[in-house]
Amino acid sequence: MENTFKKIIQGYQAFRQKYALGDDAVMHYLAHHGQQPEIMVVACCDSRVDPALIMQCDPGDLFVVRNVANIIPPFEKDEAHHGTSAALEFGIQGLKVQHLIILGHSQCGGIHALLNQEDLSENDFINNWVSLIETNKHAHKNVDEFAKKALLDSYHNCMTFPWIKQKVESKELNIHLWFFNIKEGEIFTYSQTQKKYVRLDENSI
C-alpha cells in the first residue's frame, strides 16, 4: 500500500513537470481559456479502465463521467439526484462535445452484480443502480457478452434525452459504443451496419 501511495506522489510530481511548469504549460493555457473538449466519455469506475490512460490523452481532451457499470440512465426530470444525467447535460448542452463514447469493459463487477444479485443482497445502492439494465431483455448471462448488450441499453436510454436525440438526428453529436478487453488491452466498437462489435482502428471512425 505504501509503495502505491508513493507512486502516486511521484506521478503527481511528474505531471506538474510535464503539464504545469513553465509559461507555455498546458495547465496555464487551460486555466486562461477554459476547457473545450470535443469528446465526452461515460466509463466505469473500475480501476483498470481509465479512459485518459487507455487513449493516452492530455488534460482538456476528454470530459469524463464514471459510474458503476458505465450506465446511462433514462431521461427522468424529477426531484431526485441525477449525477450522470447532469454530467451529460453539462457536456452535451454546455460544452457542446461532438462525440459521446460509452466505454464498457470485460470482467465488469457491476454487470456481475446485476447477474448475481444474491451476492450483494445487503448493499445500499449497487443493486438498485444496476437494475436500470433489464436482464430479461437479453439471453446472455456471460458477464462480458451481457456488458456488450448493456451498452446498447445505454444507447437507447441516451435517445430518451430530447436534447441528445435532437443533436444525434442533426449530426451534431455522434455516439460510440466501445468495449475494452482488459486482458488484451484492446477496444472493440459496435458497428451499426454490421450489428456486431469489431476491432477499433482508424477505419472504424
C-alpha positions as CSV (number, residue, x, y, z in Angstrom):
1,M,0.0,0.0,0.0
2,E,2.8,2.5,0.9
3,N,4.5,1.7,-2.4
4,T,1.3,2.5,-4.3
5,F,0.9,5.8,-2.4
6,K,4.5,6.8,-3.0
7,K,4.0,6.0,-6.7
8,I,1.0,8.4,-7.0
9,I,3.0,11.2,-5.3
10,Q,5.8,10.7,-7.8
11,G,3.3,10.6,-10.5
12,Y,1.9,13.9,-9.4
13,Q,5.3,15.5,-9.5
14,A,5.9,14.1,-13.0
15,F,2.5,15.6,-14.0
16,R,3.5,19.0,-12.8
17,Q,6.8,18.8,-14.6
18,K,5.2,17.9,-17.8
19,Y,1.9,19.9,-17.8
20,A,2.1,22.7,-15.2
21,L,5.6,24.2,-15.1
22,G,6.6,26.9,-17.5
23,D,4.8,29.8,-19.1
24,D,3.6,27.8,-22.0
25,A,2.4,24.8,-19.9
26,V,-0.9,23.1,-20.9
27,M,-2.5,23.8,-17.5
28,H,-1.7,27.5,-17.8
29,Y,-3.5,27.5,-21.2
30,L,-6.5,25.6,-19.9
31,A,-6.8,27.9,-16.9
32,H,-6.9,31.0,-19.1
33,H,-9.0,29.7,-22.0
34,G,-11.2,27.1,-20.1
35,Q,-12.0,23.6,-21.2
36,Q,-13.1,22.9,-24.8
37,P,-13.2,19.1,-25.1
38,E,-14.7,17.6,-28.3
39,I,-15.2,14.2,-26.7
40,M,-17.2,13.0,-23.7
41,V,-16.7,9.5,-22.2
42,V,-19.1,7.7,-19.9
43,A,-16.9,5.0,-18.3
44,C,-16.9,2.5,-15.4
45,C,-15.4,3.2,-12.1
46,D,-13.2,0.1,-12.5
47,S,-9.6,1.0,-11.6
48,R,-8.3,-1.0,-14.6
49,V,-10.3,1.1,-17.1
50,D,-9.0,4.7,-17.1
51,P,-10.2,6.4,-20.4
52,A,-7.4,9.1,-20.4
53,L,-4.7,6.4,-19.9
54,I,-6.2,3.9,-22.4
55,M,-6.4,6.7,-25.1
56,Q,-3.2,8.5,-24.0
57,C,-5.0,11.8,-23.7
58,D,-3.7,15.2,-22.3
59,P,-5.6,17.3,-19.8
60,G,-8.5,19.0,-21.6
61,D,-9.0,16.3,-24.2
62,L,-11.8,14.4,-22.6
63,F,-14.9,15.3,-20.5
64,V,-15.4,12.1,-18.4
65,V,-18.1,10.8,-16.0
66,R,-17.6,7.4,-14.4
67,N,-20.1,5.3,-12.6
68,V,-20.6,1.6,-11.7
69,A,-21.0,-0.3,-15.0
70,N,-20.9,2.8,-17.2
71,I,-24.7,3.0,-17.3
72,I,-26.6,5.9,-18.9
73,P,-30.0,6.1,-17.1
74,P,-33.2,7.1,-19.0
75,F,-34.3,10.7,-19.0
76,E,-36.1,11.4,-15.8
77,K,-36.9,15.0,-14.9
78,D,-37.9,14.9,-11.2
79,E,-36.6,15.9,-7.8
80,A,-34.2,13.0,-7.4
81,H,-30.5,13.3,-7.8
82,H,-29.2,12.5,-11.3
83,G,-25.4,12.8,-11.3
84,T,-24.8,11.1,-14.7
85,S,-27.6,12.9,-16.3
86,A,-26.3,16.2,-15.0
87,A,-22.8,15.4,-16.5
88,L,-24.4,14.6,-19.8
89,E,-26.3,17.9,-19.8
90,F,-23.1,19.8,-19.0
91,G,-21.0,18.0,-21.6
92,I,-23.6,18.0,-24.4
93,Q,-25.5,21.2,-23.8
94,G,-22.8,23.3,-22.1
95,L,-19.5,22.2,-23.6
96,K,-21.1,21.0,-26.9
97,V,-19.0,17.9,-27.3
98,Q,-19.2,16.3,-30.7
99,H,-18.6,12.7,-29.7
100,L,-20.0,10.7,-26.8
101,I,-18.2,7.4,-26.1
102,I,-19.9,4.9,-23.8
103,L,-17.0,2.7,-22.7
104,G,-17.8,-0.7,-21.3
105,H,-15.3,-3.4,-20.4
106,S,-14.7,-7.1,-19.7
107,Q,-14.9,-8.5,-16.1
108,C,-17.2,-5.7,-15.0
109,G,-18.1,-6.0,-11.4
110,G,-21.3,-4.0,-11.8
111,I,-22.6,-6.4,-14.5
112,H,-21.6,-9.3,-12.4
113,A,-23.7,-7.8,-9.5
114,L,-26.6,-7.5,-11.9
115,L,-26.5,-11.1,-13.0
116,N,-25.8,-12.4,-9.5
117,Q,-27.7,-10.1,-7.2
118,E,-27.8,-12.6,-4.4
119,D,-24.1,-11.9,-4.0
120,L,-24.7,-8.3,-3.0
121,S,-28.0,-8.7,-1.2
122,E,-27.1,-6.3,1.6
123,N,-25.7,-3.3,-0.3
124,D,-27.4,0.0,-0.2
125,F,-27.1,1.3,-3.7
126,I,-25.5,-1.0,-6.2
127,N,-28.3,-3.4,-6.9
128,N,-30.8,-0.6,-7.5
129,W,-28.4,1.2,-9.8
130,V,-27.5,-1.8,-12.0
131,S,-31.2,-2.7,-12.2
132,L,-31.5,0.1,-14.8
133,I,-30.3,-2.7,-17.2
134,E,-33.2,-5.1,-17.6
135,T,-31.9,-8.7,-17.5
136,N,-35.0,-10.2,-19.1
137,K,-34.2,-8.3,-22.4
138,H,-31.1,-10.4,-23.1
139,A,-30.4,-14.1,-23.3
140,H,-26.7,-13.7,-22.4
141,K,-25.7,-14.5,-18.9
142,N,-22.0,-14.3,-19.6
143,V,-20.7,-11.2,-17.9
144,D,-18.7,-9.9,-20.9
145,E,-21.4,-10.6,-23.5
146,F,-24.0,-9.0,-21.3
147,A,-21.8,-6.0,-20.8
148,K,-21.8,-5.5,-24.6
149,K,-25.6,-5.8,-24.7
150,A,-25.8,-3.3,-21.8
151,L,-24.1,-0.7,-23.9
152,L,-26.9,-0.9,-26.4
153,D,-29.4,-0.3,-23.5
154,S,-27.4,2.8,-22.5
155,Y,-27.5,4.0,-26.1
156,H,-31.3,3.6,-26.2
157,N,-31.5,5.5,-22.9
158,C,-29.5,8.3,-24.4
159,M,-32.1,8.7,-27.0
160,T,-34.7,9.4,-24.4
161,F,-33.0,12.7,-23.6
162,P,-34.7,15.2,-26.0
163,W,-31.5,17.3,-26.5
164,I,-29.3,14.2,-27.2
165,K,-31.9,12.9,-29.7
166,Q,-32.0,16.2,-31.4
167,K,-28.2,16.5,-31.7
168,V,-27.8,13.0,-33.0
169,E,-30.5,13.5,-35.6
170,S,-28.9,16.8,-36.7
171,K,-25.5,15.1,-36.8
172,E,-24.1,17.5,-34.2
173,L,-23.3,14.5,-31.9
174,N,-22.0,11.0,-32.6
175,I,-22.5,8.2,-30.1
176,H,-19.9,5.4,-30.0
177,L,-20.3,2.1,-28.1
178,W,-16.8,0.8,-27.1
179,F,-15.9,-2.4,-25.2
180,F,-12.5,-2.6,-23.7
181,N,-11.0,-6.1,-23.2
182,I,-8.8,-5.8,-20.1
183,K,-6.6,-8.9,-20.7
184,E,-5.7,-7.9,-24.3
185,G,-5.8,-4.1,-23.8
186,E,-7.9,-3.9,-26.9
187,I,-11.1,-1.9,-27.8
188,F,-14.0,-3.1,-29.8
189,T,-16.5,-0.8,-31.3
190,Y,-20.1,-1.5,-32.1
191,S,-20.8,-1.3,-35.9
192,Q,-24.3,-0.2,-36.6
193,T,-24.1,-1.6,-40.1
194,Q,-22.8,-5.0,-39.2
195,K,-24.7,-5.2,-35.9
196,K,-21.7,-6.5,-34.0
197,Y,-18.5,-5.4,-32.3
198,V,-15.4,-5.0,-34.4
199,R,-11.8,-4.1,-33.5
200,L,-11.3,-0.4,-33.2
201,D,-8.9,1.2,-35.7
202,E,-8.7,4.3,-37.8
203,N,-11.1,2.8,-40.3
204,S,-13.7,2.4,-37.6
205,I,-14.2,6.1,-37.2
